[in-house]
Amino acid sequence: MAKLLIVEDDESQRLLYEEELQEEGHDVVLAKNGKEALKCLEGTLFDLIILDIRMPEMDGTEALGKIASRYKETPVILHTAYPEYRNQFIALLADAFVLKSSDLSLLKKTVKELLEEKKEKGETKMAEEKQMTIEEILKMMEKGLGEEPKPMVLMSKLIPEWIPRQAQERKFVMDQLNHIPPKYKHLIMIAASTAVGCHLCTETFIKIAHRAGVTKEEIAEAILAARFALASTTFATALEGMEFLASKE
């Protein structure tokens, strides 16, 4: 059972979310604005926060900035009726952005995915602390990917001592570098592997990102961004040759 903090100024919506998420098996605490939410966080450890944006006294954007600086390990879902906030810089501090709807299935799905991701991060941390075996690390990788990590399995047979290092490097990139939200790290890896033409890496990163809650639309846009960057690189690479041609009469 996870402990959730729901921050919502509309009383009817607060009670609805509380009822629906309690039915999912969660322990729910309610706050009606950002100021109340910060007070709740002072004395209680939460597994996840669902945060509205337009609220009195302290709105969601101000609260999110404070939460992100003080409670980095707690995932936050921005939950609003206003889609224009999705592209604001402050939204990058949240782990997910969900538009309000009478159908709460997407909200519930996002809660489930973020809690699973948080659990996997905790398992990775425990793995480092107790020095997991190579077999245990491979099982953890398989859980994140959804299938056997074939390149890692093969490498474990060739250079087994490299597998723990790979797990540590991934944790460093995904968990300890905090300026870029995890979702954007997933998208960067997809774009980079696409641009260099690594089919297996691209497929693997897409599967991992999808299991981590990145939407198919976001993944598709990352691939298109990689295509644009690659096309621009093509022109830049040929710059000297084009200058030579342009100089000829």
C-alpha positions in Angstrom: 0.0 0.0 0.0 1.4 3.4 -1.0 0.9 6.7 0.9 -0.4 9.4 -1.5 -0.8 13.2 -1.0 -3.6 14.7 -3.1 -3.4 18.5 -3.4 -6.7 19.9 -4.8 -8.7 23.0 -3.9 -12.0 21.7 -5.2 -13.6 19.7 -2.3 -15.8 17.4 -4.5 -12.8 16.5 -6.6 -10.6 15.9 -3.5 -13.2 13.5 -2.1 -13.6 11.7 -5.5 -9.9 11.2 -5.9 -9.6 10.0 -2.3 -12.4 7.4 -2.8 -11.1 6.2 -6.1 -7.5 5.8 -5.0 -8.4 4.2 -1.7 -10.2 1.6 -3.7 -6.9 1.0 -5.5 -5.5 0.1 -2.1 -3.7 3.4 -1.3 -3.5 5.4 1.9 -4.6 8.9 1.0 -4.0 12.3 2.7 -5.7 15.4 1.4 -4.6 19.1 1.1 -6.5 22.0 -0.4 -3.5 24.1 -1.5 0.2 24.1 -1.8 0.7 25.7 1.7 -1.2 22.8 3.3 0.7 20.3 1.2 4.1 21.5 2.5 2.9 21.2 6.1 1.8 17.6 5.4 5.2 16.8 3.9 7.0 18.2 7.0 5.9 15.3 9.2 5.1 12.5 6.8 6.9 10.5 4.2 4.8 10.1 1.0 5.3 7.7 -1.9 3.7 10.1 -4.4 2.0 13.5 -4.8 -0.9 14.5 -7.1 -0.7 18.2 -7.4 -3.3 20.6 -8.9 -2.0 23.9 -10.3 -4.6 26.7 -9.9 -5.2 26.9 -6.1 -5.6 29.8 -3.6 -2.9 30.8 -1.1 -0.1 28.8 -2.8 -0.6 27.4 -6.3 0.8 24.2 -7.7 3.7 25.8 -9.6 5.1 27.5 -6.4 4.5 24.3 -4.4 6.2 22.2 -7.0 9.4 24.3 -6.9 9.6 23.8 -3.2 8.8 20.1 -3.3 11.3 19.5 -6.0 14.1 21.1 -3.9 13.2 19.5 -0.6 11.7 16.1 -1.5 13.6 14.9 -4.6 12.8 11.3 -4.1 9.0 11.8 -4.1 7.4 11.6 -7.6 4.9 14.3 -8.5 2.0 14.2 -10.9 0.8 17.6 -12.1 -3.0 17.2 -12.4 -4.8 20.1 -14.0 -7.6 21.1 -16.4 -5.3 23.5 -18.3 -3.1 21.9 -21.0 -1.1 25.1 -21.6 0.9 24.4 -18.4 2.4 21.2 -20.0 5.0 23.3 -21.9 5.9 25.6 -19.1 9.4 25.3 -17.6 8.2 24.5 -14.1 6.3 21.4 -15.4 9.7 19.9 -16.2 10.1 19.4 -12.4 7.2 17.0 -12.3 7.4 13.3 -13.1 4.2 13.3 -15.1 1.5 15.7 -16.4 -2.1 14.4 -16.5 -5.1 16.5 -17.7 -8.2 16.3 -15.5 -11.0 14.1 -16.8 -14.1 12.5 -15.5 -12.4 9.2 -16.4 -9.7 8.6 -13.9 -8.1 5.6 -15.6 -5.2 7.6 -16.9 -4.5 9.1 -13.5 -4.6 5.7 -11.9 -2.4 4.2 -14.6 0.2 7.0 -14.1 0.1 6.6 -10.3 0.7 2.8 -10.7 3.6 3.4 -13.2 5.4 6.0 -11.1 5.1 3.8 -8.0 6.5 0.9 -9.8 9.4 3.0 -11.1 10.1 4.3 -7.6 10.1 0.8 -6.3 12.6 -0.3 -9.0 14.9 2.6 -8.1 14.8 1.5 -4.5 15.7 -2.0 -5.5 18.6 -0.6 -7.5 19.8 1.2 -4.5 19.5 -1.9 -2.3 21.4 -3.8 -5.0 24.4 -1.5 -4.6 24.2 -1.6 -0.9 24.2 -5.4 -0.6 26.4 -6.1 -3.7 24.0 -8.1 -5.8 25.2 -11.1 -7.8 25.5 -10.8 -11.6 22.4 -13.0 -11.9 20.4 -10.7 -9.6 21.5 -7.7 -11.6 20.4 -9.3 -14.9 17.0 -10.2 -13.3 16.6 -6.5 -12.3 17.5 -5.4 -15.8 15.0 -7.9 -17.2 12.3 -6.5 -15.0 12.9 -2.9 -16.2 13.0 -4.0 -19.9 10.2 -6.5 -19.8 12.3 -9.2 -21.4 15.7 -10.7 -21.3 18.5 -8.1 -21.8 20.3 -10.2 -24.4 23.4 -8.0 -24.9 24.0 -7.9 -21.1 23.5 -11.6 -20.8 26.1 -12.2 -23.5 28.5 -9.7 -21.9 28.1 -11.4 -18.6 29.5 -14.5 -20.2 32.4 -12.6 -21.7 33.4 -10.0 -19.2 31.2 -10.6 -16.1 32.9 -8.0 -13.9 31.6 -5.3 -16.3 27.9 -6.0 -15.4 27.9 -4.4 -11.9 29.7 -1.3 -13.4 26.9 -1.0 -16.0 24.3 -1.1 -13.3 26.1 1.6 -11.3 26.5 3.9 -14.4 22.8 3.6 -15.2 21.9 4.6 -11.6 24.3 7.5 -11.7 22.7 8.9 -14.9 19.1 8.2 -13.9 19.1 8.9 -10.2 22.0 11.0 -9.2 22.0 13.6 -12.0 19.0 15.6 -10.9 18.8 18.6 -13.2 17.0 16.7 -16.0 13.8 14.8 -15.1 13.9 11.0 -15.7 11.4 11.2 -18.5 13.6 13.5 -20.5 16.6 11.3 -19.9 14.7 8.4 -21.5 13.9 10.6 -24.5 17.5 11.8 -24.9 18.7 8.2 -24.9 16.1 7.3 -27.6 17.0 10.2 -29.7 20.7 9.6 -29.4 20.5 5.9 -30.3 18.2 6.7 -33.2 20.6 9.3 -34.6 23.6 7.0 -34.5 21.6 4.2 -36.1 21.7 1.6 -33.3 18.6 -0.5 -33.9 18.9 -2.7 -30.8 19.7 0.2 -28.5 16.8 2.2 -29.9 14.3 -0.6 -29.4 15.6 -1.3 -25.9 15.5 2.3 -24.8 11.9 2.6 -26.3 10.7 -0.4 -24.3 12.3 0.8 -21.1 10.9 4.3 -21.5 7.4 3.0 -22.3 7.5 0.8 -19.1 8.6 3.9 -17.2 5.5 5.8 -18.2 6.8 7.9 -21.2 3.9 8.1 -23.7 4.1 6.8 -27.3 3.6 10.3 -28.6 6.6 11.7 -26.6 8.7 8.8 -27.9 7.7 9.4 -31.5 8.5 13.1 -31.2 12.0 12.2 -29.8 12.6 10.1 -32.9 11.5 13.0 -35.2 13.8 15.3 -33.3 16.6 12.9 -33.9 15.8 12.9 -37.6 15.9 16.7 -37.7 19.2 16.8 -35.8 20.7 14.2 -38.1 19.6 16.1 -41.2 21.1 19.3 -39.9 24.3 17.5 -39.1 24.4 16.3 -42.8 24.4 19.9 -44.0 26.9 21.0 -41.4 29.3 18.1 -42.3 29.2 19.1 -46.0 29.7 22.8 -45.3 33.3 23.0 -46.6 32.4 21.1 -49.7 29.5 23.3 -50.4 31.7 26.4 -49.9 34.1 25.0 -52.5 31.3 24.4 -55.0 29.8 27.8 -54.4 33.2 29.5 -55.1 33.3 27.9 -58.5 31.9 29.8 -61.5 
